[in-house]
Amino acid sequence: MWGNVNIPAFVEALTKNGFVDIKVEDTGEGCTIVDLPNDDTLIQVEPDNTHIICNGEETVRIKIRDALLKCLKKI
C-alpha cells in the first residue's frame, strides 16, 4: 500500500463506517489531524505515515484502519 491519503475520501469512508462527528484540521505543515471526539480518537495523517491515537477500543481502530485502506493504492 502506498500513496497520499485523500482526506475528503477518507472522511467519506469514515462516515460510511459509522463515524458521525468528524472534525478535520489542516496544520499547514503537510499534516492533517482528523478528530473523532465521540470516539475519543485522533488520527494524524502525514505524507509518509499515519498515526491512530485512540482509547484502546479495538473495534474503533479496525473501522478506522478499514476506512484508511480504502483510500490507499494497492500493489
C-alpha positions as CSV (number, residue, x, y, z in Angstrom):
1,M,0.0,0.0,0.0
2,W,1.2,3.5,-0.8
3,G,0.2,7.0,-1.7
4,N,-1.1,10.1,-0.1
5,V,-4.4,9.9,1.8
6,N,-7.2,11.8,0.1
7,I,-8.7,13.4,3.1
8,P,-12.2,14.0,1.7
9,A,-12.4,10.4,0.6
10,F,-11.1,9.3,4.0
11,V,-13.8,11.3,5.8
12,E,-16.4,9.8,3.5
13,A,-15.1,6.3,4.2
14,L,-15.2,7.1,8.0
15,T,-18.8,8.3,7.6
16,K,-19.7,5.1,5.8
17,N,-18.1,3.1,8.7
18,G,-20.4,4.8,11.2
19,F,-18.5,7.8,12.5
20,V,-20.7,10.8,12.7
21,D,-18.8,13.6,14.4
22,I,-15.7,14.2,12.3
23,K,-13.5,17.3,12.6
24,V,-10.6,17.9,10.2
25,E,-7.8,20.4,10.8
26,D,-5.0,21.1,8.3
27,T,-1.9,22.1,10.3
28,G,-0.4,23.8,7.3
29,E,2.8,21.7,7.6
30,G,1.7,18.8,5.4
31,C,-0.1,17.2,8.3
32,T,-3.8,16.8,8.8
33,I,-5.5,16.0,12.1
34,V,-8.8,14.1,12.0
35,D,-10.6,14.3,15.3
36,L,-13.3,11.8,16.2
37,P,-14.4,13.3,19.6
38,N,-17.4,10.9,20.1
39,D,-14.9,8.0,20.0
40,D,-12.1,9.8,21.9
41,T,-9.8,9.3,18.8
42,L,-7.2,11.4,16.9
43,I,-5.8,10.5,13.5
44,Q,-2.6,12.2,12.4
45,V,-2.2,11.9,8.6
46,E,1.3,12.9,7.3
47,P,2.7,12.4,3.8
48,D,4.8,9.4,4.9
49,N,2.8,7.9,7.8
50,T,-0.4,7.9,9.7
51,H,-0.9,7.6,13.5
52,I,-4.2,6.5,15.1
53,I,-4.4,7.5,18.8
54,C,-7.5,6.0,20.4
55,N,-8.7,4.9,23.8
56,G,-7.8,1.3,23.1
57,E,-11.1,0.2,21.7
58,E,-10.1,-2.3,19.0
59,T,-13.4,-2.1,17.1
60,V,-12.9,1.6,16.6
61,R,-9.3,1.1,15.4
62,I,-10.4,-1.6,13.0
63,K,-13.1,0.6,11.4
64,I,-10.6,3.4,11.0
65,R,-8.0,1.1,9.5
66,D,-10.6,-0.3,7.0
67,A,-11.5,3.3,6.0
68,L,-7.9,4.3,5.6
69,L,-7.1,1.2,3.5
70,K,-9.9,2.2,1.0
71,C,-8.0,5.4,0.4
72,L,-4.6,3.9,-0.5
73,K,-3.3,2.4,-3.7
74,K,-2.6,-1.3,-3.7
75,I,0.3,-3.1,-5.4
